[in-house]
Amino acid sequence: MTTFLAGISILLIVYILYVLITAFMGEGAKEFYARVHAEKAKPREALATQTSGSVEALPGQEEIAQVKQLRDPTTGETAAVPTNYRFAKRWIKEAMVKEGLLDRVYRNTELQEESIDAKVREALERFKALRKYWA
C-alpha cells in the first residue's frame, strides 16, 4: 500500500511540474505575454494621437519618471509633480484646462464619481508628459 501511495505521489508531482512548465514556456504563455505587451503599448499610442500625432514626439516613460518638478511658464512658479489631482496646485489644474485635457477645474467632492475620477487621472498623466511644463 505504501508503494502505491508513493507512486501516486510521484505521478502527482510530475504532473504539477508538467503543468507549470507548459504554463510558463508553452504556446499559451507566448500568446499571453504578447497580449500583455500589446496592451502596455496601447496607452502610449493613444496618447500620441491625442496630443501630437506621432509616437516619436512623445517623451519616454523613463523621461517622464525622472521629472520631479513642474514649472508654470507664465509665472515661473515650480511645484512637485502631483501624484493625485486633489494635491495638485491650482495653476496645474488651470493649465490642464488651458491645454484642453479637462473641460473645467473639478472640486475634490466631485472626484468621488468614478467616471470623473478616471478622466481626471488620465488627464493628469497626459499633463505630466507635456515638456513645456517641465522644470
Contact map, one row per residue, 1 for C-alpha under 8 A:
111110000000000000000000000000000000000000000000000000000000000000000000000000000000000000000000000000000000000000000000000000000000000
111111000000000000000000000000000000000000000000000000000000000000000000000000000000000000000000000000000000000000000000000000000000000
111111100000000000000000000000000000000000000000000000000000000000000000000000000000000000000000000000000000000000000000000000000000000
111111110000000000000000000000000000000000000000000000000000000000000000000000000000000000000000000000000000000000000000000000000000000
111111111000000000000000000000000000000000000000000000000000000000000000000000000000000000000000000000000000000000000000000000000000000
011111111100000000000000000000000000000000000000000000000000000000000000000000000000000000000000000000000000000000000000000000000000000
001111111110000000000000000000000000000000000000000000000000000000000000000000000000000000000000000000000000000000000000000000000000000
000111111111000000000000000000000000000000000000000000000000000000000000000000000000000000000000000000000000000000000000000000000000000
000011111111100000000000000000000000000000000000000000000000000000000000000000000000000000000000000000000000000000000000000000000000000
000001111111110000000000000000000000000000000000000000000000000000000000000000000000000000000000000000000000000000000000000000000000000
000000111111111000000000000000000000000000000000000000000000000000000000000000000000000000000000000000000000000000000000000000000000000
000000011111111100000000000000000000000000000000000000000000000000000000000000000000000000000000000000000000000000000000000000000000000
000000001111111110000000000000000000000000000000000000000000000000000000000000000000000000000000000000000000000000000000000000000000000
000000000111111111000000000000000000000000000000000000000000000000000000000000000000000000000000000000000000000000000000000000000000000
000000000011111111100000000000000000000000000000000000000000000000000000000000000000000000000000000000000000000000000000000000000000000
000000000001111111110000000000000000000000000000000000000000000000000000000000000000000000000000000000000000000000000000000000000000000
000000000000111111111000000000000000000000000000000000000000000000000000000000000000000000000000000000000000000000000000000000000000000
000000000000011111111100000000000000000000000000000000000000000000000000000000000000000000000000000000000000000000000000000000000000000
000000000000001111111110000000000000000000000000000000000000000000000000000000000000000000000000000000000000000000000000000000000000000
000000000000000111111111000000000000000000000000000000000000000000000000000000000000000000000000000000000000000000000000000000000000000
000000000000000011111111110000000000000000000000000000000000000000000000000000000000000000000000000000000000000000000000000000000000000
000000000000000001111111111010000000000000000000000000000000000000000000000000000000000000000000000000000000000000000000000000000000000
000000000000000000111111110110000000000000000000000000000000000000000000000000000000000000000000000000000000000000000000000000000000000
000000000000000000011111110010000000000000000000000000000000000000000000000000000000000000000000000000000000000000000000000000000000000
000000000000000000001111111111000000000000000000000000000000000000000000000000000000000000000000000000000000000000000000000000000000000
000000000000000000001111111111000000000000000000000000000000000000000000000000000000000000000000000000000000000000000000000000000000000
000000000000000000000100111111100000000000000000000000000000000000000000000000000000000000000000000000000000000000000000000000000000000
000000000000000000000010111111110000000000000000000000000000000000000000000000000000000000000000000000000000000000000000000000000000000
000000000000000000000111111111111000000000000000000000000000000000000000000000000000000000000000000000000000000000000000000000000000000
000000000000000000000000111111111100000000000000000000000000000000000000000000000000000000000000000000000000000000000000000000000000000
000000000000000000000000001111111110000000000000000000000000000000000000000000000000000000000000000000000000000000000000000000000000000
000000000000000000000000000111111111000000000000000000000000000000000000000000000000000000000000000000000000000000000000000000000000000
000000000000000000000000000011111111100000000000000000000000000000000000000000000000000000000000000000000000000000000000000000000000000
000000000000000000000000000001111111110000000000000000000000000000000000000000000000000000000000000000000000000000000000000000000000000
000000000000000000000000000000111111111000000000000000000000000000000000000000000000000000000000000000000000000000000000000000000000000
000000000000000000000000000000011111111100000000000000000000000000000000000000000000000000000000000000000000000000000000000000000000000
000000000000000000000000000000001111111110000000000000000000000000000000000000000000000000000000000000000000000000000000000000000000000
000000000000000000000000000000000111111111000000000000000000000000000000000000000000000000000000000000000000000000000000000000000000000
000000000000000000000000000000000011111111100000000000000000000000000000000000000000000000000000000000000000000000000000000000000000000
000000000000000000000000000000000001111111110000000000000000000000000000000000000000000000000000000000000000000000000000000000000000000
000000000000000000000000000000000000111111111000000000000000000000000000000000000000000000000000000000000000000000000000000000000000000
000000000000000000000000000000000000011111111100000000000000000000000000000000000000000000000000000000000000000000000000000000000000000
000000000000000000000000000000000000001111111110000000000000000000000000000000000000000000000000000000000000000000000000000000000000000
000000000000000000000000000000000000000111111111000000100000000000000000000000000000000000000000000000000000000000000000000000000000000
000000000000000000000000000000000000000011111111100000100000000000000000000000000000000000000000000000000000000000000000000000000000000
000000000000000000000000000000000000000001111111110000000000000000000000000000000000000000000000000000000000000000000000000000000000000
000000000000000000000000000000000000000000111111111000000000000000000000000000000000000000000000000000000000000000000000000001000000000
000000000000000000000000000000000000000000011111111111101100000000000000000000000000000000000000000000000000000000000000000000000000000
000000000000000000000000000000000000000000001111111111100000000000000000000000000000000000000000000000000000000000000000000000000000000
000000000000000000000000000000000000000000000111111110000000000000000000000000000000000000000000000000000000000000000000000000000000000
000000000000000000000000000000000000000000000011111110000000000000000000000000000000000000000000000000000000000000000000000000000000000
000000000000000000000000000000000000000000000001111111001100000000000000000000000000000000000000000000000000000000000000000000000000000
000000000000000000000000000000000000000000000001111111100000000000000000000000000000000000000000000000000000000000000000000000000000000
000000000000000000000000000000000000000000000001100111111100000000000000000000000000000000000000000000000000000000000000000000000000000
000000000000000000000000000000000000000000011001100011111100000000000000000000000000000000000000000000000000000000000000000000000000000
000000000000000000000000000000000000000000000000000001111110000000000000000000000000000000000000000000000000000000000000000000000000000
000000000000000000000000000000000000000000000001000101111110000000000000000000000000000000000000000000000000000000000000000000000000000
000000000000000000000000000000000000000000000001000101111111000000000000000000000000000000000000000000000000000000000000000000001000000
000000000000000000000000000000000000000000000000000000011111101100000000000000000000000000000000000000000000000000000000000000001010000
000000000000000000000000000000000000000000000000000000000111111100000000000000000000000000000000000000000000000000000000000000000000000
000000000000000000000000000000000000000000000000000000000011111110000000000000000000000000000000000000000000000000000000000000000000000
000000000000000000000000000000000000000000000000000000000001111111000000000000000000000000000000000000000000000000000000000000000000000
000000000000000000000000000000000000000000000000000000000011111111100000000000000000000000000000000000000000000000000000000000000000000
000000000000000000000000000000000000000000000000000000000011111111100000000000000000000000000000000000000000000000000000000000011000000
000000000000000000000000000000000000000000000000000000000000111111110000000000000000000000000000000000000000000000000000000000000000000
000000000000000000000000000000000000000000000000000000000000011111110000000000000000000000000000000000000000000000000000000000000000000
000000000000000000000000000000000000000000000000000000000000001111111100000000001000000000000000000000000000000000000000000000000000011
000000000000000000000000000000000000000000000000000000000000000011111100000000011000000000000000000000000000000000000000000000000000001
000000000000000000000000000000000000000000000000000000000000000000111110000001111000000000000000000000000000000000000000000000000000011
000000000000000000000000000000000000000000000000000000000000000000111111000001111000000000000000000000000000000000000000000000000000111
000000000000000000000000000000000000000000000000000000000000000000001111100111100000000000000000000000000000000000000000000000000000111
000000000000000000000000000000000000000000000000000000000000000000000111111111000000000000110000000000000000000000000000000000000000100
000000000000000000000000000000000000000000000000000000000000000000000011111110000000000000000000000000000000000000000000000000000001100
000000000000000000000000000000000000000000000000000000000000000000000001111100000000000000000000000000000000000000000000000000000000000
000000000000000000000000000000000000000000000000000000000000000000000001111110000000000000000000000000000000000000000000000000000000000
000000000000000000000000000000000000000000000000000000000000000000000011111111000000000000000000000000000000000000000000000000000000000
000000000000000000000000000000000000000000000000000000000000000000000011101111100000000000000000000000000000000000000000000000000000000
000000000000000000000000000000000000000000000000000000000000000000001111000111110000000000000000000000000000000000000000000000000000001
000000000000000000000000000000000000000000000000000000000000000000001110000011111000000010000000000000000000000000000000000000000000000
000000000000000000000000000000000000000000000000000000000000000000011100000001111100000000000000000000000000000000000000000000000000000
000000000000000000000000000000000000000000000000000000000000000000111100000000111110000100000000000000000000000000000000000000010000000
000000000000000000000000000000000000000000000000000000000000000000000000000000011111101100000000000000000000000000000000000000000000000
000000000000000000000000000000000000000000000000000000000000000000000000000000001111101100000000000000000000000000000000000000000000000
000000000000000000000000000000000000000000000000000000000000000000000000000000000111111100000000000000000000000000000000100000000000000
000000000000000000000000000000000000000000000000000000000000000000000000000000000111111100001000000000000000000000000001100100000000000
000000000000000000000000000000000000000000000000000000000000000000000000000000000001111100000000000000000001000000000000000000000000000
000000000000000000000000000000000000000000000000000000000000000000000000000000000111111110000000000000000000000000000000000000000000000
000000000000000000000000000000000000000000000000000000000000000000000000000000001111111111011000000000000000000000000000000000000000000
000000000000000000000000000000000000000000000000000000000000000000000000000000100000001111111000000000000000000000000000000000000000000
000000000000000000000000000000000000000000000000000000000000000000000000000000000000000111111100000000000000000000000000000000000000000
000000000000000000000000000000000000000000000000000000000000000000000001000000000000000011111110000000000000000000000000000000000000000
000000000000000000000000000000000000000000000000000000000000000000000001000000000000000111111111000000000000000000000000000000000000000
000000000000000000000000000000000000000000000000000000000000000000000000000000000000100111111111100000001000000000000000000000000000000
000000000000000000000000000000000000000000000000000000000000000000000000000000000000000001111111110000011000000000000000000000000000000
000000000000000000000000000000000000000000000000000000000000000000000000000000000000000000111111111000000000000000000000000000000000000
000000000000000000000000000000000000000000000000000000000000000000000000000000000000000000011111111111000000000000000000001100100000000
000000000000000000000000000000000000000000000000000000000000000000000000000000000000000000001111111111111000000000000000000000000000000
000000000000000000000000000000000000000000000000000000000000000000000000000000000000000000000111111110000000000000000000000000000000000
000000000000000000000000000000000000000000000000000000000000000000000000000000000000000000000011111111000000000000000000000000000000000
000000000000000000000000000000000000000000000000000000000000000000000000000000000000000000000001111111100000000000000000000000000000000
000000000000000000000000000000000000000000000000000000000000000000000000000000000000000000000001111111100000000000000000001001100000000
000000000000000000000000000000000000000000000000000000000000000000000000000000000000000000000001101111111000000000000001001000000000000
000000000000000000000000000000000000000000000000000000000000000000000000000000000000000000000000100111111000000000000000000000000000000
000000000000000000000000000000000000000000000000000000000000000000000000000000000000000000000100100001111100000000000000000000000000000
000000000000000000000000000000000000000000000000000000000000000000000000000000000000000000001100100001111110000000000000000000000000000
000000000000000000000000000000000000000000000000000000000000000000000000000000000000000000000000000000011111011000000000000000000000000
000000000000000000000000000000000000000000000000000000000000000000000000000000000000000000000000000000001111111000000000000000000000000
000000000000000000000000000000000000000000000000000000000000000000000000000000000000010000000000000000000111111100000000000000000000000
000000000000000000000000000000000000000000000000000000000000000000000000000000000000000000000000000000000011111100000000000000000000000
000000000000000000000000000000000000000000000000000000000000000000000000000000000000000000000000000000000111111110010000000000000000000
000000000000000000000000000000000000000000000000000000000000000000000000000000000000000000000000000000000111111111011000000000000000000
000000000000000000000000000000000000000000000000000000000000000000000000000000000000000000000000000000000001111111011000000000000000000
000000000000000000000000000000000000000000000000000000000000000000000000000000000000000000000000000000000000011111111000000000000000000
000000000000000000000000000000000000000000000000000000000000000000000000000000000000000000000000000000000000001111111100000000000000000
000000000000000000000000000000000000000000000000000000000000000000000000000000000000000000000000000000000000000011111110000000000000000
000000000000000000000000000000000000000000000000000000000000000000000000000000000000000000000000000000000000011111111111000000000000000
000000000000000000000000000000000000000000000000000000000000000000000000000000000000000000000000000000000000001111111111100000000000000
000000000000000000000000000000000000000000000000000000000000000000000000000000000000000000000000000000000000000001111111110000000000000
000000000000000000000000000000000000000000000000000000000000000000000000000000000000000000000000000000000000000000111111111000000000000
000000000000000000000000000000000000000000000000000000000000000000000000000000000000100000000000000001000000000000011111111100000000000
000000000000000000000000000000000000000000000000000000000000000000000000000000000001100000000000000000000000000000001111111110000000000
000000000000000000000000000000000000000000000000000000000000000000000000000000000000000000000000000000000000000000000111111111000000000
000000000000000000000000000000000000000000000000000000000000000000000000000000000000000000000001000011000000000000000011111111100000000
000000000000000000000000000000000000000000000000000000000000000000000000000000000000100000000001000000000000000000000001111111110000000
000000000000000000000000000000000000000000000000000000000000000000000000000000000000000000000000000000000000000000000000111111111000000
000000000000000000000000000000000000000000000010000000000000000000000000000000000000000000000000000010000000000000000000011111111100000
000000000000000000000000000000000000000000000000000000000000000000000000000000000000000000000001000010000000000000000000001111111100000
000000000000000000000000000000000000000000000000000000000000000100000000000000001000000000000000000000000000000000000000000111111110100
000000000000000000000000000000000000000000000000000000000110000100000000000000000000000000000000000000000000000000000000000011111110000
000000000000000000000000000000000000000000000000000000000000000000000000000000000000000000000000000000000000000000000000000001111111110
000000000000000000000000000000000000000000000000000000000010000000000000000000000000000000000000000000000000000000000000000000011111110
000000000000000000000000000000000000000000000000000000000000000000000000100000000000000000000000000000000000000000000000000000000111110
000000000000000000000000000000000000000000000000000000000000000000000111100000000000000000000000000000000000000000000000000000010111111
000000000000000000000000000000000000000000000000000000000000000000101110000000000000000000000000000000000000000000000000000000000111111
000000000000000000000000000000000000000000000000000000000000000000111110000001000000000000000000000000000000000000000000000000000000111
